[in-house]
Amino acid sequence: MVWRFGLYYFLVFGGFVAISQWLVPYFVNVYATSLVMAGLLASLFSLPSGVIRALGGWMADMWGARSVMLWVFGISIATCFLLMVPRMEIFSPGKAITAAKKGTVSFVSDSLIKVDGISYPVIHKHETVANLDESGLLILPTKDSWQKPAVKEGDQVKKKQLLARGITKIYFQANMWIFAILVFVVGIAWGIGKAGVYRFIPDYFPNQVGVVGGMVGVIGGLGGFFFPIIFGYLLEWTGLWTSSWMLLFIISVICLWWMRTIISRMMKRAAPEFSNRVDHKPQTNHKEQ
């Protein structure tokens, strides 16, 4: 149980410390911002996450540590999933044009191919395709498709022979301001979670609050030490700055799975009645006897 609480704190505190250090080089390398702007944007994560910890303690007292941590892990999973998608530009074969019957190519342009009087319209590449990164705020991945002639005038073609290749471009901007907002959200969630984890301890270890709290704190502190090192190795191995969010997503899923599945089954097997009451706000019975 101590290891379980330690893993929770490893994520919400260790992850907080690590990302606080990681965001400045992240913004500089990924978005080419100045150090001043990178520091300002990183503070959107660090400051609220630290200040809101007291609110997290109040929420854990009000609704129970388990309920609060379920929300914390859920938000962490959702935001890390969105943050781990890197800026990308993917080219893939698209819908092509093939000859309906054999013949001789009589005309070829960027918009039309003719074979023995049969016209084949060609989808022309839009001018905006090459400048997607400068086209403003793009929240969702953007797709565009066009075709490029694969024959020239005078060519003899057979039935079903390729006349124009299809090209599809999928572009994801990973807009910096959307990224900053998501980082702000996950920082708030982890700030609440830092208090929520410690709310577990007096319920399960009423006579060892100090020693268990110290052990959980040590495990969380180790997260702040090891996470940046792991982030560096992941960046070197994958070449993706978003690999750090992939790791945090996996740990968030493990935390939620451990809390919802393993622990619930163990508690229901050992003490079904107690499992329905622990970590929930006590209910007052106002019915007259």
C-alpha positions in Angstrom: 0.0 0.0 0.0 2.9 2.4 0.7 4.3 1.6 -2.7 1.0 2.4 -4.2 0.8 5.8 -2.5 4.4 6.3 -3.5 3.7 5.7 -7.1 0.8 8.2 -7.0 3.2 10.8 -5.5 5.9 9.7 -7.9 3.6 11.0 -10.7 2.0 14.1 -9.2 5.0 15.4 -7.4 7.9 13.9 -9.2 6.3 14.6 -12.6 5.6 18.2 -11.4 9.2 18.8 -10.5 10.6 17.2 -13.7 8.2 19.0 -16.1 9.0 22.3 -14.3 12.6 21.8 -15.4 11.8 20.3 -18.8 9.4 22.9 -20.1 12.0 25.7 -20.7 14.1 23.6 -23.1 10.9 22.1 -24.5 9.5 25.5 -25.6 12.9 26.7 -26.9 13.5 23.6 -29.0 10.0 22.7 -30.2 8.6 26.2 -30.6 11.7 28.3 -31.0 10.7 30.7 -28.3 13.1 33.0 -26.5 14.3 32.0 -23.0 12.1 34.8 -21.5 9.0 33.5 -23.2 9.8 29.9 -22.4 10.3 30.8 -18.7 7.0 32.7 -18.7 5.1 29.9 -20.2 6.7 27.3 -17.9 5.6 29.4 -14.9 2.0 28.8 -16.1 2.6 25.2 -15.1 4.7 25.7 -11.9 3.0 28.5 -10.0 -0.7 27.4 -10.1 0.3 23.8 -9.4 2.1 24.8 -6.2 -0.5 27.3 -5.0 -3.6 25.1 -5.5 -2.2 22.3 -3.3 -4.2 23.7 -0.3 -7.4 23.5 -2.3 -6.6 19.9 -3.1 -6.4 19.1 0.6 -9.8 20.7 1.2 -11.3 18.8 -1.7 -9.8 15.5 -0.4 -11.4 16.2 3.0 -14.7 17.1 1.5 -15.2 14.3 -1.1 -12.6 11.7 -0.1 -9.1 11.1 -1.3 -10.1 8.3 -3.7 -12.7 10.4 -5.5 -10.3 13.3 -5.9 -7.5 11.1 -7.1 -9.7 9.4 -9.7 -10.4 12.8 -11.2 -6.7 13.7 -11.0 -5.6 10.5 -12.8 -8.4 10.9 -15.3 -7.4 14.4 -16.2 -3.7 13.4 -16.2 -4.4 10.6 -18.7 -6.5 12.8 -21.0 -4.1 15.8 -21.1 -1.0 13.6 -21.4 -2.6 11.7 -24.3 -3.2 15.0 -26.1 0.2 16.4 -25.3 2.1 13.3 -26.5 1.0 13.8 -30.1 4.0 15.6 -31.8 4.0 18.2 -34.5 3.9 16.1 -37.6 3.9 16.3 -41.4 3.1 12.9 -43.1 3.0 12.2 -46.8 1.2 9.1 -47.9 -0.1 7.6 -51.2 -3.6 8.8 -51.9 -6.4 8.2 -54.5 -4.8 7.8 -57.9 -6.1 8.0 -61.5 -5.9 4.9 -63.8 -6.8 4.6 -67.5 -10.2 3.3 -68.2 -8.9 1.8 -71.5 -5.8 1.7 -73.5 -4.8 4.5 -75.7 -2.4 7.4 -76.4 -2.0 10.3 -74.0 -2.9 13.5 -76.0 -2.8 16.1 -73.3 -1.3 16.5 -69.8 -1.5 19.4 -67.3 -1.8 19.9 -63.6 -5.5 19.8 -63.8 -6.4 17.5 -66.7 -5.2 14.4 -68.6 -6.6 13.3 -71.9 -6.3 9.8 -73.4 -7.9 9.3 -76.9 -10.5 11.9 -76.2 -11.3 10.6 -72.6 -10.7 13.4 -70.0 -9.4 12.6 -66.6 -9.7 15.6 -64.1 -6.6 15.9 -61.9 -6.9 17.3 -58.4 -4.5 20.3 -58.2 -2.3 20.9 -55.2 -3.6 24.0 -53.3 -1.3 26.8 -52.6 -2.1 26.7 -48.9 -0.7 23.1 -48.5 2.9 24.3 -48.5 2.2 27.0 -45.8 0.0 25.2 -43.3 2.2 26.2 -40.4 1.5 29.9 -41.2 -2.3 29.5 -41.7 -3.3 30.4 -38.2 -4.6 28.3 -35.3 -5.1 24.7 -36.3 -6.5 22.6 -33.5 -7.1 19.3 -35.2 -4.9 17.5 -37.7 -5.4 18.9 -41.2 -5.5 16.8 -44.4 -5.1 17.7 -48.0 -4.9 15.5 -51.1 -3.9 16.1 -54.7 -2.7 14.2 -57.7 0.5 14.4 -59.8 0.6 13.3 -63.4 2.7 10.2 -64.0 2.6 10.2 -67.8 3.4 12.6 -70.6 2.0 13.5 -74.0 2.5 10.7 -76.6 2.8 7.9 -74.0 1.0 4.7 -74.9 -1.0 3.4 -71.9 -2.8 0.2 -71.1 -6.1 -0.3 -69.3 -5.7 0.3 -65.6 -2.3 1.9 -66.0 -1.4 4.7 -63.6 -2.0 8.1 -65.1 -1.6 10.3 -62.0 -0.3 9.5 -58.6 -2.4 10.3 -55.5 -0.7 12.2 -52.6 -2.1 12.8 -49.2 -0.6 15.2 -46.6 -1.6 15.0 -43.0 -0.4 17.9 -40.9 -0.7 18.5 -37.1 0.4 21.9 -35.9 0.6 21.2 -32.2 -0.1 24.9 -31.6 2.0 26.4 -28.8 -0.9 28.2 -27.0 -3.1 25.0 -26.9 -0.1 23.2 -25.6 0.4 25.8 -22.9 -3.3 25.5 -21.9 -3.1 21.7 -21.6 0.1 22.0 -19.5 -1.7 24.5 -17.2 -4.6 22.0 -16.8 -2.3 19.0 -16.0 -0.3 21.2 -13.6 -3.5 22.1 -11.7 -4.6 18.4 -11.6 -1.2 17.4 -10.2 -1.3 20.2 -7.6 -4.6 18.9 -6.3 -3.2 15.3 -6.4 -0.2 16.2 -4.2 -2.6 16.9 -1.4 -4.9 14.1 -2.2 -2.2 11.5 -1.9 -1.4 12.5 1.7 -5.0 12.4 2.6 -4.9 8.6 2.2 -2.2 8.1 4.9 -4.1 8.9 8.1 -7.0 6.6 6.9 -4.7 3.6 6.4 -1.8 4.3 8.7 -3.3 6.3 11.7 -0.4 5.4 13.9 2.4 5.7 11.4 1.5 9.0 9.6 5.0 10.5 9.9 7.0 7.5 8.7 4.7 6.6 5.9 4.4 10.2 4.9 8.2 10.4 4.8 8.5 7.3 2.7 5.9 8.5 0.2 7.7 11.9 0.0 11.0 10.2 -0.7 9.5 8.2 -3.5 7.9 11.3 -5.0 11.2 13.2 -4.7 13.0 10.4 -6.6 10.5 11.0 -9.4 11.8 14.6 -9.6 15.3 13.2 -9.9 14.8 10.3 -12.3 12.2 11.7 -14.6 14.5 14.3 -16.3 17.1 11.6 -16.8 14.6 9.3 -18.4 13.2 12.1 -20.5 16.6 12.7 -21.9 17.2 9.1 -22.8 13.7 8.9 -24.4 14.4 12.0 -26.4 17.7 10.5 -27.6 16.1 7.1 -28.5 13.0 8.4 -30.2 13.9 11.8 -31.4 10.5 13.1 -30.0 10.2 15.7 -27.4 6.7 14.5 -26.7 8.1 11.1 -25.5 8.2 12.6 -22.0 4.4 12.9 -22.1 4.1 9.4 -23.4 5.9 8.1 -20.3 3.7 10.2 -18.0 0.6 9.0 -19.8 1.6 5.3 -19.2 2.3 6.0 -15.5 -1.0 7.8 -15.1 -2.8 4.8 -16.7 -1.0 2.4 -14.3 -2.0 4.6 -11.3 -5.6 4.7 -12.3 -5.7 0.9 -13.1 -4.1 0.0 -9.8 -6.6 2.2 -7.8 -9.7 1.1 -9.7 -9.0 -2.6 -10.3 -6.5 -4.2 -8.0 -7.2 -2.4 -4.8 -11.0 -2.4 -5.2 -10.9 -6.2 -5.7 -8.6 -6.8 -2.7 -10.7 -4.6 -0.4 -14.0 -6.1 -1.5 -12.6 -9.6 -1.0 -11.3 -8.8 2.5 -14.0 -6.4 3.8 -16.9 -5.7 1.5 -18.7 -3.5 3.9 -15.6 -1.4 4.7 -14.8 -1.0 1.0 -18.0 0.9 0.4 -17.3 3.4 3.1 -13.5 4.1 2.9 -12.4 7.4 1.3 -16.0 8.7 0.9 -17.7 11.5 2.8 -19.7 10.1 5.7 -23.5 10.2 5.2 -25.8 11.4 7.9 -29.1 9.6 8.4 -31.8 12.1 9.1 -34.6 9.6 9.1 -36.6 9.6 12.3 -36.5 6.4 14.3 
